[in-house]
Every structure is written in C-alpha cells, then in structure tokens.
Amino acid sequence: MQQVAHASSMTGVRPTADTIKAAVRELLPAIRERALATERERRIPVATVEELRQAGFYKLVQPAAYGGYEYDFVVLADLIMDIARSCASTAWSCGLFSGHQWMVGLFPPEAQHDVWGNDPGAVLCGSYAPVSEAAADAGGYRLNGRWSFASGCDSADWSFCAARLPAREGRPSEPAFFLVPAKDFVIDDTWDVIGLAGTGSKTLVLKDVFVPEHRKILFAEAASGKTPGSRHHPNRLYSVPIYCHISACLAATAIGSAAGAIDDFIASTSGRLTRGSVTGGENRMASFPTIQIRVAEATASVDAARTILLRDLAAITAEVQQHGEGSTRQRIANRLGQSFAVNLAVRSVDILNAAVGGNGLVVTNPIQRAWRDVNAVARHVSLNWDSVGAMYGQMVLGLEPRGQY
C-alpha cells in the first residue's frame, strides 16, 4: 500500500484519501511497537518519519504545485487521531510535519520555491513564540536567539521561527513567522520532559541568520487567512485561518491518545482478576460496575471530543469555501471546540489511569503514558481552557475578544 501511494505521487495522480489512510494504518502496529523506544530516545525514529513519508502522509495538505494532494484538514486530523492511538509523540511531531506543509503554502510563491524547489518532500518543524526581535537588514531581516519547543527538529529540513518585527514610524512592532533552513540553526538538546517526551521538541539556536523579506508572513495575515499564499493558490484551503488548522493538529493528538488508552484499558482489564485483600482475590475486574462506568464515561468523552473537532473543521472549511474567508464567530468557535475537546480527552485518561490502580505507576504502562501525553497536550498555550473560554465568553457577551483566533 505504501508503494501504491508513493508511485501515485510520483506520476502526478492524486491517490484517494482512503488509499492514504490505508497506507498509514498499515504502519500503526510498528509505530505502536516503537512507542516506548520513541519516548526513551526523546525523538521520532528515522524509520517512522520515512515510512509516513512513503505513505503520502506529509502530502495531504501540501499545495498541488509541489506534488501535494490538497485534502481538507478533516482528513489530516482523522489520521493524526489514528496515529496518536498508537503513539502520541509520533502523531504530534509527524502531524505537524504534515500540517506545516499547508502552512508553507501561506507564504509568498518565492518562499515556497525556496523550501520545495529542489526537494518537494522537505518537511518543517516550528517554534511559534515570538520571544526575539528580528533586526531589519537590506532586503530582509537578521535573527539571533533561541527558539524552543521545535517538535521533530531532528528530522526537519526547515523551521518556522517566530519573531517580532522592529517598530517603524507609524507602525508598532508586530509578530511574524520566518522560514529558516536547517543549515542555519543548531539544535540544543533541552528536551527532557514527562509528557510527549518522544516529540524531540528541542531548542533551535540562530546566530546572525539572514532571512529574505519573501520568507516572512505576519501573524495577523495568517490568523485572518489573508496571506500571500491564499492569493496565489486557487484552492481556498489556503484561506483558512491558521489557528483553525494548526491547533486542530494538536487537539487531534490528545483525542487519539485517549482513544488508545481506552483500547489498552479494555484489553488489560477484560481478563484481569483482583489480588487485593480488601476486595477479595480472584474477582473479575470487568464485573465491577464502577469499572464498567469508567469505560463508558471515558468512551463518551472521546467520542464527543472527536465529533466536536471534526465538526468544527468541516464548518470553517465550508464557510471559507463559500465566502472566501472565515468569520470571527466561526474562528472562535473552532478555538473553543479544540480546547474543550482536549479537556474531554484529559477527563478520559484521568478516569482510566485512576482505575488502573498500582499498575498505572509503571512507566511502561501505555495507559499511564497516554495519561502523561494527553495532559502534556493540554499544557499547550493555544489550548489553554481559561484563555480560550474567556475569549469565547467575551465574544458572545458583546465584548472585544482577546486572544488567538
């Protein structure tokens, strides 16, 4: 199946979404088998990165001009959830590799050519926090500093590095994304964490790196969907506001990981007998009503989360296809759905991990890993419930919404 998808991309024929899904799903047993090693090595295995490349996963939302398939993000989010069911770290980093192909499509055509002109399969990591200020230089900018949380950077050919533009007369400083090739940054291994450990979200160090003007887009452009790429590509896929898409990749990881925890809980509990003196020995765990209810509650939470995420992705896509842009109301509704879906995923893994008992303390227990990974996803600033919930409340209560949308 992998060979079929790869051959199709080489001949210019777009494989069906089902063909790509089948190719990716064939890889899931191996990805699951590598999950513990991925966590311990603190990076995605090279074999996994390449197998997903051959399956066509990174081409799902890439522009057709560079061999991409231009599918809607519903297809990508669905597959990220499938991968996360086997390994959350792989789903997070490789899901971003795929989502970032769409993000390159937002840049001017010259920047897209820089990235893909010699290698249409080049993939990107990213560090989105504009903690440094870019220095203006003739024809572009110079970047100096450290860019943290660059997931998958060990396997990336390029990176998005966010920085603030210098203030000019009549225009305040504002944040922008810059495209930087791997040859221009050094990786500092700062990633030693308890959740999403396998993502390899290390720190990029840039020293006096020149970035030409055409390799920059403003945050405001990306957030509105009105980017140079949206005016260049005929497909309105590239007019969808960035927070509706990229943040959905992150939320999908949490939902899929929680679904995997349910699978593991059912498999480990169905035939398990109690051993404790309090409850009595040799009783089937599956016969306890409390266990039955926990499985039901966790499953309902994940099902609701998945439904919300895919529904909102379909809604923003339909709105942009019809009107050419996404409304403020729908953009914020998408952000609300993403954050709440992750809350539901956290609720699911919290329930399951607590029900596992002492076995949930074992580091190699996949339910315990999912519990750590899903809670780690929930720490991402773009999914913070307090800020996203407040932003939605401000909108519906007639106030100016403040936040990322």
Phi, psi and omega in degrees: 000321179299320182293325179297312181298318182293317180296322179298318180295327181288331181270357178086002179268125181285120176292155178291159177300324180294325178295316180293317179301317180296320180295318180292318183293335174295336183274346189297320177301319179291321178297319178296318181297330181271358189302315181294317179295323177301315179296315184290327179277348177060035174194162178281131179302142178303321181300319180294315179302316183287322179296320177292328175297312181296330179284351180087010185298321184283352180264356187307314184241016177285148178302142181298332181300338179243029176088006180281171187255345175054043173280158176292157183293344175302320179295315180295312181299321178300317180287326176299319178297321177297314181295319181297335177298334178260323181199112182294321182297318178295317180297319181296304185290312182286331173296321176290324174306317181288312180298327180291338175296322174295320183295323175300326179296349177275343184279167176303154181306324181297322179291320178298321177294322177302317183285314190249355185304316180262342182213090181298347179265005181300139180240162188229143167262188180195148173229110195267346184281120182279068186277343180247164176251131177283140177264129179295139177216164183302118178079009181172218186216162174240137182245135174222138176140198183236133180241111186269169174060040180271082185300133178075015187298333180299333183253003186274145176268334179217171174217149164273126176237115181276145178203160177273136174284146178295143178294145176235168180299121179084359179218120181287167175299141178216152184279152180213158172263137176239144177263125184230127179287155183300332180295343184261002176227156176248140181266124175257119185283087181254006190264100177218090193226173182260348180226144185053037185297328183282356182289343181059043185278070187274187185253134177264134179248122180243132179234109177052051181268125178273132176236118180295155184308322186286352177262035182224139165225148180283148172305317183298323177295313182295322182292327181274340186087359181261078184249168174303321180293326179294333178275344183267318183272135179291333181285125182288000171308325184272011174253002179285132179302141191298322184289340175288332184260302187296318178295333177293327176299320181291315179298321180299325178299315180296316182295314180295321179296319177296322177297320177296323178297324176296314178305312183293323180295315180297316181296321184276340186261332186305317182254010185279139177250146179288153178233349186286152181285336182288311182275347185091146182273163173064028172259139179289127178300324183296342182276350181282123178304326180297322178292318179300318180292322179299317179297317180296316182293318179296318181294316180297323180295315181292319179298319178294318180299314180298316181299316180298312184297311182290324177299315183289325175298317179295323182292315180291325178297314181297319181295316180292320179298324183278319188248350180087354179202163178261136180287158176302318181299314182288323178299316180287327176298321177297317180295320177299314181297318179300311184294317181291325177299320178293322175303318179293323178295318177299316178302318181297310183288330176297316179299312184291315183296323178294327182280345181289332181080212183300331179297337180286354177273348183283126185300328183279354180292121183295334178291318178295323177295317179298322178300315178292318184293315182294319177295329176293319177302318183294343178280348182295136187300327183288347182248008182298119187294322181299315183285319180290318179297318179297320180299316178295317179299320178300317182296308186286341178267008173087015179259167177285117181292136182241121179149192182268111175208000000 
